[in-house]
């Protein structure tokens, strides 16, 4: 599984990148054959409270899934996105069987 993390208009800390990598690697348990995962981090309107946006795009043979969430921190938004992707992966797996 190839994981690409792109932080738009800021530099993501190594701690944040490690957190995202660990969280995204867990998605492999829900669907075999995930080839690429693209994670995009963006700060929207810095003056608002919930201003961290995380988008996750999962690419596997025959499927392409996407989730985007906004929260107070990148960690929270990553967790919300990963949960949404887990549900989509579970549905896709059930549909294929």
Secondary structure as a PSIPRED ss2 file (coil, helix, strand):
# PSIPRED VFORMAT (PSIPRED V4.0)

   1 X C   1.000  0.000  0.000
   2 X E   0.000  0.000  1.000
   3 X E   0.000  0.000  1.000
   4 X E   0.000  0.000  1.000
   5 X E   0.000  0.000  1.000
   6 X E   0.000  0.000  1.000
   7 X E   0.000  0.000  1.000
   8 X E   0.000  0.000  1.000
   9 X C   1.000  0.000  0.000
  10 X C   1.000  0.000  0.000
  11 X C   1.000  0.000  0.000
  12 X C   1.000  0.000  0.000
  13 X C   1.000  0.000  0.000
  14 X H   0.000  1.000  0.000
  15 X H   0.000  1.000  0.000
  16 X H   0.000  1.000  0.000
  17 X H   0.000  1.000  0.000
  18 X H   0.000  1.000  0.000
  19 X H   0.000  1.000  0.000
  20 X H   0.000  1.000  0.000
  21 X H   0.000  1.000  0.000
  22 X H   0.000  1.000  0.000
  23 X H   0.000  1.000  0.000
  24 X H   0.000  1.000  0.000
  25 X H   0.000  1.000  0.000
  26 X H   0.000  1.000  0.000
  27 X H   0.000  1.000  0.000
  28 X H   0.000  1.000  0.000
  29 X H   0.000  1.000  0.000
  30 X C   1.000  0.000  0.000
  31 X C   1.000  0.000  0.000
  32 X C   1.000  0.000  0.000
  33 X C   1.000  0.000  0.000
  34 X E   0.000  0.000  1.000
  35 X E   0.000  0.000  1.000
  36 X E   0.000  0.000  1.000
  37 X E   0.000  0.000  1.000
  38 X E   0.000  0.000  1.000
  39 X E   0.000  0.000  1.000
  40 X E   0.000  0.000  1.000
  41 X E   0.000  0.000  1.000
  42 X E   0.000  0.000  1.000
  43 X E   0.000  0.000  1.000
  44 X C   1.000  0.000  0.000
  45 X C   1.000  0.000  0.000
  46 X C   1.000  0.000  0.000
  47 X C   1.000  0.000  0.000
  48 X C   1.000  0.000  0.000
  49 X C   1.000  0.000  0.000
  50 X C   1.000  0.000  0.000
  51 X C   1.000  0.000  0.000
  52 X E   0.000  0.000  1.000
  53 X E   0.000  0.000  1.000
  54 X E   0.000  0.000  1.000
  55 X E   0.000  0.000  1.000
  56 X E   0.000  0.000  1.000
  57 X E   0.000  0.000  1.000
  58 X E   0.000  0.000  1.000
  59 X E   0.000  0.000  1.000
  60 X E   0.000  0.000  1.000
  61 X C   1.000  0.000  0.000
  62 X C   1.000  0.000  0.000
  63 X E   0.000  0.000  1.000
  64 X E   0.000  0.000  1.000
  65 X E   0.000  0.000  1.000
  66 X E   0.000  0.000  1.000
  67 X E   0.000  0.000  1.000
  68 X E   0.000  0.000  1.000
  69 X E   0.000  0.000  1.000
  70 X E   0.000  0.000  1.000
  71 X E   0.000  0.000  1.000
  72 X C   1.000  0.000  0.000
  73 X C   1.000  0.000  0.000
  74 X H   0.000  1.000  0.000
  75 X H   0.000  1.000  0.000
  76 X H   0.000  1.000  0.000
  77 X H   0.000  1.000  0.000
  78 X H   0.000  1.000  0.000
  79 X H   0.000  1.000  0.000
  80 X H   0.000  1.000  0.000
  81 X H   0.000  1.000  0.000
  82 X H   0.000  1.000  0.000
  83 X H   0.000  1.000  0.000
  84 X H   0.000  1.000  0.000
  85 X H   0.000  1.000  0.000
  86 X H   0.000  1.000  0.000
  87 X H   0.000  1.000  0.000
  88 X H   0.000  1.000  0.000
  89 X H   0.000  1.000  0.000
  90 X H   0.000  1.000  0.000
  91 X H   0.000  1.000  0.000
  92 X H   0.000  1.000  0.000
  93 X H   0.000  1.000  0.000
  94 X H   0.000  1.000  0.000
  95 X H   0.000  1.000  0.000
  96 X H   0.000  1.000  0.000
  97 X C   1.000  0.000  0.000
